[in-house]
Amino acid sequence: MQNSWPGAVARTILFVCMLGVCNQLLGQQAGQEAPQAAPAQSTSPQAQPTTPQTQTQPATQQTQAATPQTPTKPADDPGTVQSQPAPAAQAPENDRILFALPNYMTVERSSHLPPLTPGQKFKLEALGTFDPIQIAFIGGEALVYQADNTNPSFGQGLKGYGRRYGLAFGDNAIENFMVGAVFASAFRQDPRYYQMGKGKVLHRFGYAAVRIFVTRGDSGKTQFNFSELLGAGMAAGISNSYHPGPQNLGTAVSTWATQMGWDAVGYEMKEFWPDLHRFLLRGKHKNNM
């Protein structure tokens, strides 16, 4: 992107942490209020009206005696073939990074999954791009750019903030869909990140960093990550068409490199966040004991 982002990284991370804490507090409050909302059932004997007994019971007994009951085979009979229902499709997990940012594309504790259809790839990207927390996060980015007076031609005030927000949201949405949906469908590649989860930290760090160059195809085989490189390059070229200022090949390459760098950081967070999440939950359980 054509933004002076290096000086605003600390404020952006702080904003993400604040979103995560708020999200956790809201979830805990909703969990505590849910049991209190259950209506109490009245067990008063006066609420049950007593109806006079009529002499219809013998008739029902005669009808039951007239209809012979067919014996049923026990469930453990080897001659019976029991049809088991097909397992329901599981919804994508969303283990939010830093308890805030959406994370539908991380696969934990699994090395083989059915390939995604093009429609599923677009759907998962839409879930992450239009997530309320993601929208709020981009709003925080726009505030940082407003404070740094990025793109001075936009000015200040609500009008300038709206323009900066539009640029930030457009850059994020276009890059997400180009990499994870458009080019992933065209080259039949899996946009999900398969966490290594085990091994030395440096080995896992290198594994995550190389994912911008190496991915797996829908067939399960390892492939060169055309989706990442070409998708980020296409997004950088599109961003040049609506960013202000003189745009040339150099600015497009700079934007492309920046997006690739942020994607590499995202892979590292996807690799190590589940471990940090489990560590934080373990400490929480110890405090509750």
GUNU-961129 format. One record per residue (C-alpha): residue in one letter; chain; x, y, z; residue number from 1. Coordinates in nm, 4 decimals. Each point is the difference from the previous one (the first is absolute). Layout:
{rec 'a','A',{X,Y,Z},NUM}
...
END
This chain:
{rec 'm','A',{0.0000,0.0000,0.0000},1}
{rec 'q','A',{0.1097,0.3639,-0.0460},2}
{rec 'n','A',{-0.0275,0.0728,0.3711},3}
{rec 's','A',{0.2642,0.0825,0.2629},4}
{rec 'w','A',{-0.0929,-0.3049,0.2078},5}
{rec 'p','A',{0.3337,-0.0749,0.1794},6}
{rec 'g','A',{-0.0484,0.2721,0.2593},7}
{rec 'a','A',{-0.3555,-0.1127,0.0798},8}
{rec 'v','A',{0.0541,-0.3717,0.0594},9}
{rec 'a','A',{0.0025,0.0263,0.3815},10}
{rec 'r','A',{-0.3269,0.1940,0.0077},11}
{rec 't','A',{-0.1652,-0.2449,-0.2384},12}
{rec 'i','A',{0.1026,-0.3013,0.2109},13}
{rec 'l','A',{-0.1261,0.1753,0.3137},14}
{rec 'f','A',{-0.3333,0.0602,-0.1713},15}
{rec 'v','A',{-0.0269,-0.3680,-0.0960},16}
{rec 'c','A',{0.0695,-0.1056,0.3598},17}
{rec 'm','A',{-0.2713,0.2365,0.1246},18}
{rec 'l','A',{-0.2471,-0.1546,-0.2470},19}
{rec 'g','A',{0.0944,-0.3475,0.1198},20}
{rec 'v','A',{-0.0476,0.0851,0.3663},21}
{rec 'c','A',{-0.3384,0.1598,-0.0709},22}
{rec 'n','A',{-0.1072,-0.3025,-0.2025},23}
{rec 'q','A',{0.0981,-0.2372,0.2825},24}
{rec 'l','A',{-0.1808,0.2068,0.2629},25}
{rec 'l','A',{-0.3172,0.0121,-0.2081},26}
{rec 'g','A',{0.0132,-0.3761,-0.0520},27}
{rec 'q','A',{0.0423,-0.0662,0.3726},28}
{rec 'q','A',{-0.2861,0.2348,0.0871},29}
{rec 'a','A',{-0.2302,-0.1696,-0.2516},30}
{rec 'g','A',{0.0907,-0.3407,0.1446},31}
{rec 'q','A',{-0.0830,0.1130,0.3528},32}
{rec 'e','A',{-0.3340,0.1523,-0.0947},33}
{rec 'a','A',{-0.1189,-0.2989,-0.2053},34}
{rec 'p','A',{-0.0900,-0.2291,0.2974},35}
{rec 'q','A',{-0.1922,0.2806,0.1704},36}
{rec 'a','A',{-0.2236,0.0481,-0.3029},37}
{rec 'a','A',{-0.1532,-0.3500,0.0206},38}
{rec 'p','A',{-0.3685,0.0220,0.1032},39}
{rec 'a','A',{-0.1024,-0.1811,0.3154},40}
{rec 'q','A',{-0.2543,-0.2759,-0.0399},41}
{rec 's','A',{-0.2956,0.0047,0.2393},42}
{rec 't','A',{-0.0569,-0.3269,0.1822},43}
{rec 's','A',{-0.3071,0.1049,0.1906},44}
{rec 'p','A',{-0.2541,-0.2806,0.0245},45}
{rec 'q','A',{-0.2834,0.2544,-0.0334},46}
{rec 'a','A',{0.1056,0.0836,-0.3557},47}
{rec 'q','A',{-0.0814,-0.3490,-0.1219},48}
{rec 'p','A',{-0.3761,-0.0383,-0.0558},49}
{rec 't','A',{-0.1462,-0.3345,0.0904},50}
{rec 't','A',{-0.2241,-0.1524,-0.2625},51}
{rec 'p','A',{-0.2664,-0.2506,0.0984},52}
{rec 'q','A',{0.0864,-0.3548,-0.0914},53}
{rec 't','A',{-0.2232,-0.1524,-0.2610},54}
{rec 'q','A',{-0.0480,-0.3676,-0.0651},55}
{rec 't','A',{0.1974,-0.0036,-0.3239},56}
{rec 'q','A',{0.2936,-0.1925,0.1353},57}
{rec 'p','A',{-0.1480,-0.3474,-0.0694},58}
{rec 'a','A',{-0.0615,0.0994,-0.3614},59}
{rec 't','A',{0.3604,0.1038,-0.0461},60}
{rec 'q','A',{0.1141,-0.3243,0.1550},61}
{rec 'q','A',{-0.2204,-0.1944,-0.2438},62}
{rec 't','A',{0.1485,0.1855,-0.2979},63}
{rec 'q','A',{0.3503,-0.0676,0.1248},64}
{rec 'a','A',{-0.0845,-0.3686,0.0356},65}
{rec 'a','A',{-0.1517,-0.0104,-0.3499},66}
{rec 't','A',{0.3147,0.1304,-0.1679},67}
{rec 'p','A',{0.2834,-0.2487,0.0324},68}
{rec 'q','A',{0.3397,0.1497,0.0649},69}
{rec 't','A',{0.2717,-0.0866,-0.2491},70}
{rec 'p','A',{0.3202,-0.1123,0.1666},71}
{rec 't','A',{0.2982,0.2239,-0.0636},72}
{rec 'k','A',{0.3506,-0.1286,-0.0448},73}
{rec 'p','A',{0.2471,0.1038,0.2626},74}
{rec 'a','A',{0.2592,0.2562,-0.0976},75}
{rec 'd','A',{0.2859,-0.2434,0.0473},76}
{rec 'd','A',{-0.1417,-0.2569,-0.2450},77}
{rec 'p','A',{0.2763,-0.0752,-0.2524},78}
{rec 'g','A',{-0.2616,-0.0417,-0.2730},79}
{rec 't','A',{-0.1121,0.3614,0.0183},80}
{rec 'v','A',{0.1840,0.2687,-0.1925},81}
{rec 'q','A',{-0.0254,0.3311,0.1776},82}
{rec 's','A',{0.0323,0.3052,-0.2192},83}
{rec 'q','A',{0.2110,0.2673,0.1659},84}
{rec 'p','A',{-0.0741,0.3626,-0.0839},85}
{rec 'a','A',{0.2660,0.1873,-0.1877},86}
{rec 'p','A',{0.2068,0.2324,0.2194},87}
{rec 'a','A',{-0.1156,0.3582,-0.0180},88}
{rec 'a','A',{0.2306,0.2523,-0.1611},89}
{rec 'q','A',{0.1920,0.1893,0.2627},90}
{rec 'a','A',{-0.0026,0.3775,-0.0070},91}
{rec 'p','A',{0.3429,0.1601,-0.0401},92}
{rec 'e','A',{0.1688,0.0657,0.3325},93}
{rec 'n','A',{0.0857,0.3571,0.0839},94}
{rec 'd','A',{0.2694,0.0021,0.2678},95}
{rec 'r','A',{0.0382,0.3769,-0.0020},96}
{rec 'i','A',{0.3591,0.1230,0.0031},97}
{rec 'l','A',{0.0638,0.2130,0.3100},98}
{rec 'f','A',{-0.3633,-0.0835,0.0880},99}
{rec 'a','A',{-0.1091,0.2513,-0.2649},100}
{rec 'l','A',{0.1086,-0.0435,-0.3622},101}
{rec 'p','A',{-0.1930,-0.2613,-0.2037},102}
{rec 'n','A',{0.1904,-0.3184,-0.0778},103}
{rec 'y','A',{-0.2039,-0.2337,-0.2200},104}
{rec 'm','A',{0.2954,-0.1166,-0.2087},105}
{rec 't','A',{0.2089,-0.1831,0.2608},106}
{rec 'v','A',{-0.0122,-0.3803,0.0200},107}
{rec 'e','A',{0.1134,-0.1507,0.3308},108}
{rec 'r','A',{0.0775,-0.3650,0.0787},109}
{rec 's','A',{-0.0810,-0.1190,-0.3517},110}
{rec 's','A',{0.2115,-0.0593,-0.3085},111}
{rec 'h','A',{-0.2660,-0.1182,-0.2465},112}
{rec 'l','A',{-0.3326,0.1692,-0.0645},113}
{rec 'p','A',{-0.2389,-0.0130,-0.2955},114}
{rec 'p','A',{0.0770,0.2718,-0.2564},115}
{rec 'l','A',{-0.2005,0.3199,0.0044},116}
{rec 't','A',{-0.2277,0.0844,-0.2890},117}
{rec 'p','A',{0.0376,0.3441,-0.1612},118}
{rec 'g','A',{-0.3205,0.1077,0.1724},119}
{rec 'q','A',{0.1343,-0.1052,0.3392},120}
{rec 'k','A',{0.3223,0.1928,-0.0599},121}
{rec 'f','A',{-0.1939,0.3176,-0.0775},122}
{rec 'k','A',{-0.2258,-0.0572,0.3001},123}
{rec 'l','A',{0.2884,-0.0420,0.2453},124}
{rec 'e','A',{0.1689,0.3131,-0.1310},125}
{rec 'a','A',{-0.3256,0.1924,0.0344},126}
{rec 'l','A',{-0.0416,-0.1197,0.3596},127}
{rec 'g','A',{0.3411,0.1348,0.0910},128}
{rec 't','A',{-0.0120,0.3209,-0.2049},129}
{rec 'f','A',{-0.3435,0.1148,0.1207},130}
{rec 'd','A',{0.0404,-0.1167,0.3594},131}
{rec 'p','A',{-0.1072,0.2782,0.2422},132}
{rec 'i','A',{0.3300,-0.0152,0.1887},133}
{rec 'q','A',{0.1930,0.0200,-0.3270},134}
{rec 'i','A',{-0.2022,0.3032,-0.1046},135}
{rec 'a','A',{0.0730,0.1640,0.3363},136}
{rec 'f','A',{0.3692,-0.0858,-0.0353},137}
{rec 'i','A',{0.0159,0.1738,-0.3380},138}
{rec 'g','A',{-0.1719,0.2960,0.1635},139}
{rec 'g','A',{0.2876,0.0103,0.2506},140}
{rec 'e','A',{0.2497,-0.0111,-0.2861},141}
{rec 'a','A',{-0.1750,0.2944,-0.1624},142}
{rec 'l','A',{0.0225,0.1934,0.3280},143}
{rec 'v','A',{0.3753,-0.0624,0.0086},144}
{rec 'y','A',{0.0335,0.1241,-0.3583},145}
{rec 'q','A',{-0.2121,0.3033,0.0904},146}
{rec 'a','A',{0.2282,0.0822,0.2939},147}
{rec 'd','A',{0.3109,-0.0378,-0.2193},148}
{rec 'n','A',{-0.1685,0.2110,-0.2727},149}
{rec 't','A',{0.0636,-0.2678,-0.2612},150}
{rec 'n','A',{-0.1040,0.1256,-0.3442},151}
{rec 'p','A',{-0.0193,0.3689,0.0984},152}
{rec 's','A',{-0.2260,0.0764,-0.2953},153}
{rec 'f','A',{-0.2819,-0.1763,0.1876},154}
{rec 'g','A',{0.0059,0.2639,0.2731},155}
{rec 'q','A',{-0.1355,-0.0600,0.3496},156}
{rec 'g','A',{-0.3485,-0.0333,0.1495},157}
{rec 'l','A',{-0.2596,-0.2637,-0.0810},158}
{rec 'k','A',{0.0475,0.0431,-0.3736},159}
{rec 'g','A',{0.3718,-0.0709,0.0183},160}
{rec 'y','A',{-0.0559,-0.2908,0.2366},161}
{rec 'g','A',{-0.2603,-0.1514,-0.2326},162}
{rec 'r','A',{0.2415,0.0115,-0.2933},163}
{rec 'r','A',{0.2779,-0.1608,0.2005},164}
{rec 'y','A',{-0.2379,-0.2674,0.1261},165}
{rec 'g','A',{-0.1153,-0.0735,-0.3542},166}
{rec 'l','A',{0.3589,-0.0442,-0.1179},167}
{rec 'a','A',{0.0902,-0.2284,0.2924},168}
{rec 'f','A',{-0.3126,-0.2132,-0.0378},169}
{rec 'g','A',{0.0397,-0.0230,-0.3778},170}
{rec 'd','A',{0.3640,-0.1074,0.0249},171}
{rec 'n','A',{-0.0851,-0.2679,0.2577},172}
{rec 'a','A',{-0.3075,-0.1372,-0.1790},173}
{rec 'i','A',{0.1540,-0.0104,-0.3473},174}
{rec 'e','A',{0.3181,-0.1724,0.1204},175}
{rec 'n','A',{-0.1982,-0.2569,0.2023},176}
{rec 'f','A',{-0.2280,-0.0974,-0.2858},177}
{rec 'm','A',{0.2737,0.0012,-0.2646},178}
{rec 'v','A',{0.2264,-0.2288,0.2018},179}
{rec 'g','A',{-0.2472,-0.2261,0.1799},180}
{rec 'a','A',{-0.2867,-0.0233,-0.2482},181}
{rec 'v','A',{0.0679,0.1151,-0.3583},182}
{rec 'f','A',{0.3496,-0.1374,-0.0601},183}
{rec 'a','A',{-0.0461,-0.2879,0.2450},184}
{rec 's','A',{-0.2961,-0.1149,-0.2099},185}
{rec 'a','A',{0.1775,0.0624,-0.3325},186}
{rec 'f','A',{0.3091,-0.2016,0.0987},187}
{rec 'r','A',{-0.1968,-0.2508,0.2111},188}
{rec 'q','A',{0.2000,0.0713,0.3139},189}
{rec 'd','A',{-0.1040,-0.0248,0.3642},190}
{rec 'p','A',{-0.0036,0.3456,0.1676},191}
{rec 'r','A',{-0.0070,-0.1500,0.3510},192}
{rec 'y','A',{0.3035,0.0007,0.2272},193}
{rec 'y','A',{0.0875,-0.3427,0.1392},194}
{rec 'q','A',{0.1666,0.0524,0.3353},195}
{rec 'm','A',{0.3084,-0.2107,0.0704},196}
{rec 'g','A',{-0.0722,0.0141,0.3732},197}
{rec 'k','A',{0.3013,-0.2081,0.1092},198}
{rec 'g','A',{0.3759,0.0254,-0.0124},199}
{rec 'k','A',{0.2585,0.2621,0.0826},200}
{rec 'v','A',{-0.0977,0.3648,-0.0064},201}
{rec 'l','A',{0.2509,0.0942,-0.2708},202}
{rec 'h','A',{-0.1147,-0.2869,-0.2190},203}
{rec 'r','A',{-0.3630,0.1034,0.0350},204}
{rec 'f','A',{0.0930,0.3644,-0.0594},205}
{rec 'g','A',{0.1713,-0.0921,-0.3262},206}
{rec 'y','A',{-0.2907,-0.2227,-0.1027},207}
{rec 'a','A',{-0.2447,0.2892,0.0429},208}
{rec 'a','A',{0.2247,0.2510,-0.1797},209}
{rec 'v','A',{0.0385,-0.2253,-0.3050},210}
{rec 'r','A',{-0.3801,-0.0270,-0.0425},211}
{rec 'i','A',{0.0002,0.3170,-0.2110},212}
{rec 'f','A',{0.1957,-0.2011,-0.2593},213}
{rec 'v','A',{-0.1250,-0.3552,0.0628},214}
{rec 't','A',{-0.3569,-0.1210,0.0445},215}
{rec 'r','A',{-0.2040,-0.3122,-0.0674},216}
{rec 'g','A',{-0.2338,-0.0523,-0.2894},217}
{rec 'd','A',{-0.3532,-0.1268,0.0118},218}
{rec 's','A',{0.1496,-0.3408,-0.0806},219}
{rec 'g','A',{0.1999,0.0104,0.3256},220}
{rec 'k','A',{0.3381,0.0275,-0.1721},221}
{rec 't','A',{0.2542,0.2717,0.0790},222}
{rec 'q','A',{0.0110,0.2756,-0.2615},223}
{rec 'f','A',{0.1556,0.3376,-0.0639},224}
{rec 'n','A',{-0.2291,0.2649,0.1492},225}
{rec 'f','A',{-0.1170,0.1693,-0.3184},226}
{rec 's','A',{-0.3123,0.1207,0.1809},227}
{rec 'e','A',{0.1989,0.2042,0.2505},228}
{rec 'l','A',{0.2524,0.1588,-0.2338},229}
{rec 'l','A',{-0.2307,0.0704,-0.2925},230}
{rec 'g','A',{-0.2977,0.0909,0.2188},231}
{rec 'a','A',{0.1987,0.2516,0.2047},232}
{rec 'g','A',{0.1547,0.1399,-0.3195},233}
{rec 'm','A',{-0.3407,0.0423,-0.1617},234}
{rec 'a','A',{-0.1352,0.1683,0.3146},235}
{rec 'a','A',{0.2975,0.2392,0.0027},236}
{rec 'g','A',{-0.0625,0.0909,-0.3613},237}
{rec 'i','A',{-0.3680,0.0645,0.0653},238}
{rec 's','A',{0.0798,0.2157,0.3034},239}
{rec 'n','A',{0.2108,0.2285,-0.2200},240}
{rec 's','A',{-0.3123,0.0867,-0.1959},241}
{rec 'y','A',{-0.1737,0.1700,0.2940},242}
{rec 'h','A',{0.2849,0.1157,0.2280},243}
{rec 'p','A',{0.0829,0.3714,-0.0302},244}
{rec 'g','A',{0.3322,0.1330,-0.1138},245}
{rec 'p','A',{0.2277,-0.1018,-0.2852},246}
{rec 'q','A',{-0.0131,-0.3759,-0.0490},247}
{rec 'n','A',{0.2587,-0.2003,-0.1893},248}
{rec 'l','A',{0.1560,-0.3437,-0.0078},249}
{rec 'g','A',{0.2112,0.0796,0.3054},250}
{rec 't','A',{-0.2998,0.0825,0.2185},251}
{rec 'a','A',{-0.1778,-0.3147,-0.1188},252}
{rec 'v','A',{0.3017,-0.2162,0.0898},253}
{rec 's','A',{0.0225,0.1710,0.3400},254}
{rec 't','A',{-0.3671,-0.0672,0.0673},255}
{rec 'w','A',{0.0369,-0.3615,-0.1148},256}
{rec 'a','A',{0.3017,-0.0546,0.2291},257}
{rec 't','A',{-0.1829,0.1564,0.2953},258}
{rec 'q','A',{-0.3013,-0.2240,-0.0479},259}
{rec 'm','A',{0.2218,-0.3070,-0.0276},260}
{rec 'g','A',{0.1762,0.1009,0.3203},261}
{rec 'w','A',{-0.3266,0.0376,0.1897},262}
{rec 'd','A',{-0.1180,-0.3366,-0.1324},263}
{rec 'a','A',{0.3217,-0.1570,0.1322},264}
{rec 'v','A',{-0.0691,0.1561,0.3409},265}
{rec 'g','A',{-0.3534,-0.1389,-0.0183},266}
{rec 'y','A',{0.1327,-0.3525,-0.0618},267}
{rec 'e','A',{0.2237,0.0289,0.3068},268}
{rec 'm','A',{-0.2963,0.1076,0.2122},269}
{rec 'k','A',{-0.2078,-0.2888,-0.1308},270}
{rec 'e','A',{0.2771,-0.2453,0.0858},271}
{rec 'f','A',{0.0661,0.1121,0.3563},272}
{rec 'w','A',{-0.3325,0.1486,0.1116},273}
{rec 'p','A',{-0.1627,-0.3378,0.0842},274}
{rec 'd','A',{0.2923,-0.0750,0.2333},275}
{rec 'l','A',{-0.0282,0.3400,0.1667},276}
{rec 'h','A',{-0.3765,-0.0407,0.0255},277}
{rec 'r','A',{0.0315,-0.3361,0.1756},278}
{rec 'f','A',{0.2637,0.1431,0.2334},279}
{rec 'l','A',{-0.2253,0.2903,0.0972},280}
{rec 'l','A',{-0.2982,-0.2296,0.0564},281}
{rec 'r','A',{0.2136,-0.2320,0.2137},282}
{rec 'g','A',{0.0968,0.2923,0.2227},283}
{rec 'k','A',{-0.3648,0.1041,0.0223},284}
{rec 'h','A',{-0.1037,-0.3491,0.1124},285}
{rec 'k','A',{0.2700,-0.0049,0.2671},286}
{rec 'n','A',{-0.1239,0.3298,0.1382},287}
{rec 'n','A',{-0.3571,-0.1308,0.0160},288}
{rec 'm','A',{0.1023,-0.3104,0.1981},289}
END
